[in-house]
Amino acid sequence: MAADKNKPEILATKVVAQSRLFKVESLDLRFSNGVERTYERMKPSGRHAVLVVPVTAEGDLLLIREYSAGTEQYELGFPKGLIDPGEEAAEAANRELKEEIGFGARQLVPLKEVVLAPSYFSSRMTLFLAQDLYPEQLEGDEPEPLEIVRWPVSQAEELLHHLDFAEARSITALFLALNYLSQ
C-alpha cells in the first residue's frame, strides 16, 4: 500500500459519452499540491468478473477460442465472464466453466484479483485455477458454440508463442497457475 498519500479531491463528475454497454465519465480532480486536471474513465458498473484456468486429471489445460469484437479476430483464452448480482466469485467461476466448456470444478483455487487498466477501469477480475473437473453443461449466452482447445500443461509455455493467445489476463492467469502447480 502507498505511503500516506492524500488522494485527489473529486470536484465534479459527469457522463460524457454512453453506449448500450459503456458509460464514459469525466472526473475533475484537485491533487494535494493544488494542481487540477480532468481525467476520463469508464464509469464503474460495480460488477466484477472471473477468469478460470481449468486443468484436467490428464494434465491438459482447457481453453476456448471465441470471437473478440475488439480485435475482430478469434482469440484463444480461458473461460471468463461477469459475476451475476448476488453471486460469489467462486460460484461465477464454476458457472462459467459449465457454460463455456461443459465442466464444473470440485476444486477452485483463487490465484489473484487483477485490474485490467486502473487508470481507466475499476472493474476487478478474480483469476482461478480449476481442478477435479466433472462433466456438467449449462446454457451460456454466447452467440455461437465455443471451440474448446486441449493443451498439455507440460507444453504451456508454448502458448506464449501462439499468435491468437494474446489476452493479458489469460497470460497472467497462465503464469500464476503454472507457479501454483509447480509448488
Secondary structure, 3 states (H helix, E strand, C coil): CCCCCCCCEEEEEEEEEECCCCEEEEEEEECCCCCEEEEEEECCCCCCEEEEEEECCCCEEEEEEEEECCCCEEEEECCEEECCCCCCHHHHHHHHHHHHCCEEEEEEEEEEEEECCCCCCCCEEEEEEEEEEEECCCCCCCCCCCEEEEEEHHHHHHHHHCCCCCCHHHHHHHHHHHHHHHC
